[in-house]
Each structure stands twice: as C-alpha cells, then as structure tokens.
Amino acid sequence: MASIFKLLSLILFLGLVFQGVAANCPIEGRFSISQSQTPDWAHGMPQWKVKVTNKCACAQSQVKLNCSEFQTNFVENPSILNISGNVCLLKNGLPIGIGETVEFLYAWLPKFPFQPISSIGDCN
C-alpha cells in the first residue's frame, strides 16, 4: 500500500513539475527559426527554406509570425504559411508538436527576419 502511495505521489509531483516547465516557456524561447538559401530562384529572386522548430515542452497551435513588410514572389504551400497582412499563420493554426519542425519556402532578397508573435500551448 505504501508503494502505491509513493508511486502516485511521484506521478503527481512530476506532473506538476512538467506543467510548470511548459507554462514557463516564453515566446522568445518557444521556437527555433533558421533559414538557408536554396539553389533555386523564383521570378529572379533567390529562394529561401525556413525551418521553424517547436522547442517547448508542449505542442503549440495558432503559431503566428511577424510578417510586417514581408514580401515574396513564391509561396510553395499556403496551408503551411498563410500570409494575412502583417501576420503569418503556420499550418493553418494546427498544432506543432514537441520538437516538430515546420518548413516552408519563399523567394525574395534580402531574406526576411521571421520572429514569433504568439502561440497557444497545449500541454494536455
């Protein structure tokens, strides 16, 4: 009986610890964003491959990037990068799992400094 109580206490403790870690995931540290130039060109502009990786301990949905003054001659898949005014929505707002990387291409010069604005954590 005592071992069951210890096990349940440990599970409860770990649940609280990991929930706290996820809740303390500031927007600046939630995502890793990297870009590399591909060998391809679109309408006279170099093409860039962007990788956005979720570094949080929880899935993140409604991931929005600052796209103020963003321009492109090419978007490979609008369901991955949905541009609406100054905001770009990734994956149509669907969750990006823990450690998952979302990739998209665009074409412009110079490369654009994408920055995360917001996301909603799903720690369940």
Backbone as CSV, one residue per row, in Angstrom:
resi,resn,N_x,N_y,N_z,CA_x,CA_y,CA_z,C_x,C_y,C_z
1,MET,0.822,-1.197,0.000,0.000,0.000,0.000,0.865,1.260,0.000
2,ALA,1.957,1.221,0.775,2.846,2.383,0.856,3.514,2.643,-0.488
3,SER,3.851,1.564,-1.223,4.497,1.756,-2.522,3.536,2.377,-3.533
4,ILE,2.270,2.054,-3.469,1.278,2.672,-4.354,1.169,4.158,-4.044
5,PHE,1.149,4.495,-2.766,1.084,5.902,-2.365,2.320,6.661,-2.859
6,LYS,3.500,6.042,-2.742,4.735,6.680,-3.215,4.690,6.881,-4.726
7,LEU,4.210,5.881,-5.446,4.123,5.970,-6.901,3.165,7.074,-7.320
8,LEU,1.998,7.131,-6.697,1.033,8.183,-7.022,1.588,9.566,-6.681
9,SER,2.292,9.675,-5.574,2.907,10.951,-5.189,3.949,11.374,-6.215
10,LEU,4.750,10.423,-6.686,5.767,10.714,-7.690,5.128,11.173,-8.999
11,ILE,4.078,10.497,-9.428,3.380,10.876,-10.661,2.800,12.278,-10.534
12,LEU,2.175,12.574,-9.418,1.619,13.907,-9.187,2.720,14.960,-9.193
13,PHE,3.826,14.686,-8.527,4.948,15.617,-8.468,5.504,15.886,-9.865
14,LEU,5.756,14.831,-10.637,6.288,15.001,-11.986,5.313,15.751,-12.881
15,GLY,4.029,15.487,-12.726,3.027,16.222,-13.499,3.072,17.704,-13.208
16,LEU,3.209,18.063,-11.957,3.298,19.479,-11.587,4.582,20.109,-12.102
17,VAL,5.688,19.382,-12.016,6.969,19.907,-12.491,6.916,20.154,-13.989
18,PHE,6.460,19.171,-14.759,6.452,19.332,-16.206,5.417,20.343,-16.665
19,GLN,4.303,20.468,-15.983,3.335,21.501,-16.325,3.949,22.869,-16.077
20,GLY,4.706,23.015,-15.005,5.377,24.278,-14.713,6.408,24.626,-15.766
21,VAL,7.146,23.631,-16.240,8.133,23.868,-17.290,7.447,24.371,-18.545
22,ALA,6.334,23.760,-18.921,5.619,24.157,-20.131,5.024,25.545,-19.983
23,ALA,4.509,25.856,-18.810,3.886,27.157,-18.604,4.910,28.273,-18.638
24,ASN,6.165,27.973,-18.299,7.216,28.979,-18.289,8.011,28.978,-19.584
25,CYS,7.366,28.769,-20.683,8.020,28.738,-21.983,7.739,30.078,-22.672
26,PRO,8.612,31.083,-22.494,8.346,32.401,-23.072,8.387,32.368,-24.596
27,ILE,7.681,33.282,-25.223,7.582,33.318,-26.692,8.970,33.374,-27.330
28,GLU,9.924,34.055,-26.683,11.266,34.178,-27.257,11.981,32.833,-27.345
29,GLY,11.623,31.886,-26.482,12.300,30.600,-26.478,11.480,29.440,-26.988
30,ARG,10.265,29.702,-27.441,9.392,28.604,-27.880,9.842,27.972,-29.181
31,PHE,10.411,28.787,-30.058,10.705,28.305,-31.405,12.139,28.624,-31.800
32,SER,12.698,27.735,-32.573,13.972,27.974,-33.230,13.642,28.210,-34.701
33,ILE,14.099,29.334,-35.248,13.825,29.652,-36.653,15.155,29.787,-37.379
34,SER,15.323,28.974,-38.423,16.543,29.054,-39.231,16.163,29.164,-40.701
35,GLN,17.060,29.777,-41.471,16.833,29.938,-42.905,18.111,29.595,-43.650
36,SER,17.933,29.009,-44.822,19.075,28.752,-45.694,18.643,28.994,-47.131
37,GLN,19.564,29.522,-47.911,19.260,29.784,-49.314,19.355,28.482,-50.091
38,THR,18.351,28.233,-50.931,18.361,27.043,-51.779,19.062,27.404,-53.091
39,PRO,19.380,26.428,-53.915,19.984,26.749,-55.215,18.959,27.268,-56.229
40,ASP,17.686,27.252,-55.867,16.628,27.639,-56.802,16.329,29.135,-56.740
41,TRP,15.736,29.614,-57.836,15.315,31.016,-57.946,13.863,31.033,-58.402
42,ALA,13.127,32.062,-58.017,11.732,32.222,-58.442,11.535,33.661,-58.889
43,HIS,11.207,33.836,-60.143,10.960,35.167,-60.706,12.126,36.113,-60.435
44,GLY,13.356,35.611,-60.591,14.548,36.433,-60.432,14.991,36.666,-59.001
45,MET,14.355,36.019,-58.049,14.718,36.191,-56.636,15.218,34.863,-56.060
46,PRO,16.192,34.918,-55.141,16.655,33.680,-54.510,15.574,33.080,-53.626
47,GLN,15.597,31.774,-53.569,14.599,31.056,-52.769,15.219,30.673,-51.419
48,TRP,14.427,30.847,-50.360,14.873,30.560,-49.002,14.026,29.444,-48.398
49,LYS,14.691,28.548,-47.676,13.998,27.491,-46.937,14.029,27.881,-45.462
50,VAL,12.842,27.976,-44.868,12.707,28.353,-43.464,12.293,27.121,-42.668
51,LYS,12.935,26.931,-41.516,12.588,25.840,-40.604,12.214,26.449,-39.258
52,VAL,10.994,26.141,-38.804,10.510,26.603,-37.504,10.319,25.361,-36.634
53,THR,11.072,25.278,-35.542,11.030,24.115,-34.656,10.452,24.502,-33.305
54,ASN,9.501,23.706,-32.835,8.904,23.912,-31.516,9.872,23.389,-30.455
55,LYS,10.382,24.294,-29.610,11.322,23.920,-28.554,10.649,23.805,-27.190
56,CYS,9.337,24.007,-27.144,8.595,23.951,-25.885,8.319,22.505,-25.474
57,ALA,7.955,22.343,-24.203,7.597,21.023,-23.679,6.141,20.686,-23.952
58,CYS,5.456,21.530,-24.728,4.052,21.310,-25.102,3.886,21.595,-26.590
59,ALA,2.882,20.986,-27.192,2.526,21.331,-28.567,2.079,22.792,-28.596
60,GLN,2.258,23.450,-29.730,1.879,24.852,-29.886,0.972,24.975,-31.109
61,SER,-0.196,25.594,-30.919,-1.110,25.835,-32.042,-1.261,27.337,-32.239
62,GLN,-1.936,27.704,-33.321,-2.132,29.116,-33.663,-0.794,29.866,-33.636
63,VAL,0.228,29.263,-34.239,1.563,29.868,-34.249,1.581,30.996,-35.271
64,LYS,1.851,32.206,-34.775,1.853,33.399,-35.621,3.235,34.031,-35.625
65,LEU,3.673,34.406,-36.836,4.951,35.084,-37.020,4.695,36.518,-37.450
66,ASN,5.607,37.406,-37.083,5.532,38.790,-37.540,5.945,38.826,-39.007
67,CYS,5.042,39.254,-39.871,5.330,39.343,-41.300,5.194,40.780,-41.796
68,SER,5.382,41.734,-40.899,5.325,43.145,-41.262,6.412,43.437,-42.300
69,GLU,6.001,43.951,-43.445,6.886,44.280,-44.573,7.447,43.046,-45.283
70,PHE,6.886,41.871,-45.009,7.318,40.657,-45.698,6.838,40.690,-47.140
71,GLN,7.722,40.321,-48.058,7.374,40.226,-49.474,7.926,38.916,-50.016
72,THR,7.227,38.374,-50.988,7.698,37.152,-51.623,7.125,37.047,-53.031
73,ASN,7.877,36.396,-53.890,7.412,36.087,-55.243,6.875,34.666,-55.332
74,PHE,6.994,33.924,-54.247,6.691,32.497,-54.311,6.354,31.980,-52.917
75,VAL,5.229,31.314,-52.791,4.897,30.568,-51.577,4.516,29.170,-52.027
76,GLU,5.267,28.196,-51.567,5.082,26.816,-52.008,3.723,26.254,-51.600
77,ASN,3.324,26.482,-50.348,2.103,25.870,-49.836,1.421,26.829,-48.862
78,PRO,0.358,27.528,-49.298,-0.314,28.495,-48.414,-0.909,27.879,-47.149
79,SER,-1.116,26.564,-47.109,-1.630,25.966,-45.875,-0.528,25.840,-44.817
80,ILE,0.726,25.941,-45.228,1.843,25.931,-44.282,2.164,27.354,-43.841
81,LEU,2.197,28.296,-44.777,2.450,29.705,-44.463,1.305,30.525,-45.038
82,ASN,0.376,30.929,-44.174,-0.786,31.713,-44.579,-0.517,33.170,-44.222
83,ILE,-0.318,34.006,-45.251,0.033,35.413,-45.050,-1.239,36.242,-45.038
84,SER,-1.429,36.998,-43.952,-2.601,37.862,-43.813,-2.155,39.186,-43.191
85,GLY,-1.928,40.173,-44.049,-1.459,41.467,-43.557,-0.066,41.343,-42.965
86,ASN,0.080,41.756,-41.719,1.379,41.725,-41.042,1.627,40.446,-40.253
87,VAL,0.720,39.468,-40.393,0.819,38.231,-39.615,0.841,37.026,-40.552
88,CYS,1.720,36.082,-40.249,1.760,34.809,-40.968,1.368,33.705,-39.992
89,LEU,0.399,32.898,-40.376,-0.073,31.780,-39.567,0.539,30.495,-40.116
90,LEU,1.153,29.697,-39.233,1.762,28.437,-39.656,0.767,27.288,-39.563
91,LYS,0.800,26.410,-40.535,-0.009,25.172,-40.566,-1.496,25.436,-40.366
92,ASN,-2.004,26.551,-40.858,-3.426,26.903,-40.692,-3.857,26.875,-39.231
93,GLY,-2.918,27.115,-38.318,-3.237,27.150,-36.894,-3.213,25.798,-36.204
94,LEU,-2.981,24.723,-36.955,-2.931,23.381,-36.357,-1.713,23.249,-35.443
95,PRO,-1.748,22.321,-34.494,-0.636,22.192,-33.544,0.684,21.790,-34.204
96,ILE,1.748,22.334,-33.645,3.109,21.921,-33.976,3.595,21.158,-32.746
97,GLY,3.879,19.884,-32.931,4.225,19.021,-31.805,5.562,19.357,-31.163
98,ILE,5.808,18.752,-30.023,7.064,18.943,-29.296,8.218,18.488,-30.186
99,GLY,9.154,19.373,-30.462,10.303,19.048,-31.301,10.014,19.008,-32.791
100,GLU,8.770,19.206,-33.185,8.395,19.159,-34.605,8.925,20.387,-35.338
101,THR,9.342,20.180,-36.578,9.821,21.262,-37.431,8.870,21.442,-38.600
102,VAL,8.480,22.694,-38.827,7.649,23.063,-39.975,8.559,23.792,-40.957
103,GLU,8.492,23.405,-42.231,9.345,24.015,-43.248,8.495,24.666,-44.323
104,PHE,8.977,25.812,-44.826,8.333,26.450,-45.967,9.379,27.195,-46.785
105,LEU,9.008,27.481,-48.026,9.884,28.205,-48.948,9.271,29.550,-49.295
106,TYR,10.131,30.528,-49.538,9.696,31.805,-50.094,10.846,32.350,-50.934
107,ALA,10.562,33.344,-51.757,11.589,33.921,-52.621,11.573,35.442,-52.506
108,TRP,12.710,35.995,-52.092,12.870,37.452,-52.009,14.314,37.760,-51.646
109,LEU,14.683,39.004,-51.829,16.005,39.470,-51.438,15.862,40.820,-50.775
110,PRO,16.383,40.979,-49.570,17.131,40.036,-48.750,16.196,39.076,-48.017
111,LYS,16.803,38.101,-47.328,15.967,37.178,-46.553,15.256,37.955,-45.451
112,PHE,14.082,37.445,-45.076,13.230,38.144,-44.106,13.482,37.615,-42.692
113,PRO,13.580,38.501,-41.693,13.833,38.058,-40.310,12.546,37.658,-39.576
114,PHE,12.065,36.453,-39.819,10.835,35.985,-39.164,11.022,35.935,-37.649
115,GLN,10.011,36.415,-36.918,10.003,36.377,-35.456,8.625,35.913,-34.985
116,PRO,8.572,35.044,-33.977,7.268,34.614,-33.457,6.577,35.742,-32.704
117,ILE,5.255,35.840,-32.890,4.439,36.822,-32.167,3.708,36.131,-31.025
118,SER,3.058,35.007,-31.363,2.251,34.330,-30.347,1.977,32.892,-30.760
119,SER,1.560,32.114,-29.768,1.090,30.749,-29.994,0.313,30.339,-28.752
120,ILE,-0.431,29.256,-28.893,-1.216,28.733,-27.778,-0.666,27.357,-27.425
121,GLY,-0.230,27.203,-26.178,0.317,25.929,-25.729,-0.776,24.936,-25.384
122,ASP,-0.547,23.679,-25.766,-1.469,22.595,-25.431,-0.667,21.531,-24.694
123,CYS,-0.724,21.583,-23.364,0.077,20.671,-22.536,-0.690,19.428,-22.115
124,ASN,-1.862,19.185,-22.695,-2.657,18.015,-22.303,-2.244,16.791,-23.061
